[in-house]
Amino acid sequence: MGVLLRMLQDRHEAEEALQEVYTRIWLRAQRFDPARGRGMTWVIAVARHLAIDRLRARPIATEEADYEHIPDSTPRAESRLVALGEARRIVDCFGTLEPARAAALRGAYLDGLSYADLANRHSVPLNTMRTWLRRGLMALRNCMDGQR
């Protein structure tokens, strides 16, 4: 009942679904295999699948009043200010790196370039590029943690 209440969020519908769960268990009891898990786990799985089926069968509300209950997902002013401050810190920390290594980090993690492409671009061996990126990330993390 707890699973059905949590998922359906309507006590009357959960009670009806519980009756259907008991019926399904009664009719399919021969399918239960104790070697695959506990009985309670099987019962909960049956209830969960029934609740999902009921949720999928619900009509999609399109009335304007229903949109009032949708939470606003845009970041609040405080969150935007914190993100802006973090962005400034990242830019400042990139400034502490050697220009070629900062460019390699940007290429790898912002532009999605492969290690081989970056090694060719910067005319260094592949393992050197890997070392640049690993050490560059460590330097950025230390800088962001305030350990310049």
C-alpha positions as CSV (number, residue, x, y, z in Angstrom):
1,M,0.0,0.0,0.0
2,G,2.9,2.4,0.8
3,V,4.4,2.0,-2.7
4,L,1.0,2.6,-4.3
5,L,0.2,5.6,-2.2
6,R,3.6,7.1,-2.9
7,M,3.4,6.6,-6.6
8,L,-0.3,7.3,-7.3
9,Q,-0.7,10.0,-4.6
10,D,-4.4,9.3,-4.3
11,R,-5.6,7.0,-1.5
12,H,-8.8,5.9,-3.3
13,E,-6.9,4.9,-6.4
14,A,-4.2,3.2,-4.3
15,E,-6.8,1.1,-2.5
16,E,-8.3,0.0,-5.9
17,A,-4.9,-0.8,-7.2
18,L,-4.1,-2.8,-4.1
19,Q,-7.1,-5.0,-4.8
20,E,-5.8,-5.5,-8.3
21,V,-2.3,-6.4,-7.0
22,Y,-3.8,-9.0,-4.7
23,T,-5.8,-10.5,-7.6
24,R,-2.7,-10.5,-9.9
25,I,-0.6,-12.2,-7.2
26,W,-3.4,-14.8,-6.6
27,L,-3.6,-15.6,-10.3
28,R,0.1,-15.7,-10.9
29,A,1.4,-17.3,-7.7
30,Q,2.9,-20.2,-9.7
31,R,5.3,-17.7,-11.3
32,F,6.9,-16.8,-8.0
33,D,10.4,-18.3,-7.7
34,P,11.9,-18.1,-4.2
35,A,15.4,-18.7,-5.7
36,R,15.2,-15.3,-7.5
37,G,14.2,-13.2,-4.4
38,R,12.0,-12.8,-1.4
39,G,8.2,-12.8,-1.6
40,M,7.8,-9.3,-0.4
41,T,10.2,-8.1,-3.2
42,W,8.0,-9.8,-5.8
43,V,4.8,-8.3,-4.3
44,I,6.3,-4.8,-4.3
45,A,7.4,-5.3,-7.9
46,V,3.9,-6.3,-9.0
47,A,2.5,-3.2,-7.2
48,R,5.1,-0.9,-8.7
49,H,4.4,-2.1,-12.2
50,L,0.7,-1.7,-11.7
51,A,1.2,1.8,-10.5
52,I,3.3,2.7,-13.5
53,D,0.6,1.3,-15.8
54,R,-2.0,3.4,-14.0
55,L,0.1,6.5,-14.2
56,R,0.7,6.0,-18.0
57,A,-3.1,5.6,-18.5
58,R,-3.9,8.9,-16.9
59,P,-5.0,11.6,-19.2
60,I,-2.6,14.5,-19.8
61,A,-4.0,17.7,-18.4
62,T,-3.8,20.7,-20.7
63,E,-5.9,23.2,-18.9
64,E,-4.2,26.5,-18.1
65,A,-4.8,26.1,-14.4
66,D,-2.7,23.0,-14.3
67,Y,0.3,24.9,-15.5
68,E,0.2,27.0,-12.3
69,H,1.3,23.9,-10.3
70,I,4.5,23.4,-12.4
71,P,7.5,24.6,-10.5
72,D,9.6,27.3,-12.1
73,S,12.9,25.7,-12.9
74,T,14.8,28.9,-13.8
75,P,17.7,29.6,-11.4
76,R,17.0,32.2,-8.8
77,A,19.1,35.4,-8.6
78,E,21.3,34.0,-5.8
79,S,22.1,30.8,-7.9
80,R,22.9,32.9,-10.9
81,L,25.3,35.1,-8.9
82,V,27.0,32.1,-7.4
83,A,27.4,30.5,-10.8
84,L,28.8,33.8,-12.2
85,G,31.3,33.9,-9.3
86,E,32.3,30.3,-10.0
87,A,32.7,31.1,-13.7
88,R,35.0,34.0,-12.8
89,R,37.1,31.7,-10.5
90,I,37.4,29.1,-13.3
91,V,38.6,31.8,-15.7
92,D,41.0,33.1,-13.2
93,C,42.3,29.6,-12.5
94,F,42.8,29.0,-16.2
95,G,44.9,32.1,-16.3
96,T,47.3,30.6,-13.8
97,L,48.2,27.8,-16.3
98,E,50.7,27.9,-19.1
99,P,48.9,29.1,-22.2
100,A,49.5,25.9,-24.2
101,R,48.3,23.7,-21.4
102,A,45.2,25.9,-20.8
103,A,44.4,25.6,-24.5
104,A,44.8,21.8,-24.4
105,L,42.4,21.6,-21.4
106,R,39.9,23.8,-23.3
107,G,40.3,21.7,-26.4
108,A,39.8,18.4,-24.5
109,Y,37.0,19.3,-22.1
110,L,35.2,22.2,-23.8
111,D,35.7,21.4,-27.5
112,G,35.7,17.6,-27.2
113,L,39.0,17.0,-29.0
114,S,40.7,13.7,-28.6
115,Y,44.1,13.3,-27.0
116,A,45.6,12.4,-30.4
117,D,44.2,15.6,-32.0
118,L,45.5,17.7,-29.2
119,A,48.9,16.0,-29.3
120,N,49.1,16.8,-33.0
121,R,47.9,20.3,-32.6
122,H,50.5,21.1,-29.9
123,S,53.2,19.0,-31.5
124,V,53.8,16.8,-28.4
125,P,53.8,13.1,-27.9
126,L,50.5,11.5,-26.9
127,N,51.6,10.6,-23.4
128,T,52.9,14.1,-22.9
129,M,49.4,15.4,-23.8
130,R,47.9,13.0,-21.2
131,T,50.2,14.3,-18.6
132,W,49.4,17.9,-19.5
133,L,45.7,17.3,-19.1
134,R,46.0,15.3,-15.9
135,R,48.3,17.9,-14.3
136,G,46.2,20.7,-15.7
137,L,43.1,19.3,-14.1
138,M,44.9,18.9,-10.8
139,A,46.2,22.5,-10.9
140,L,42.6,23.7,-11.7
141,R,41.2,21.7,-8.8
142,N,43.8,23.0,-6.4
143,C,43.2,26.6,-7.6
144,M,39.4,26.2,-7.2
145,D,40.0,24.8,-3.7
146,G,42.1,27.9,-2.9
147,Q,45.4,26.0,-2.8
148,R,47.1,27.9,-5.6
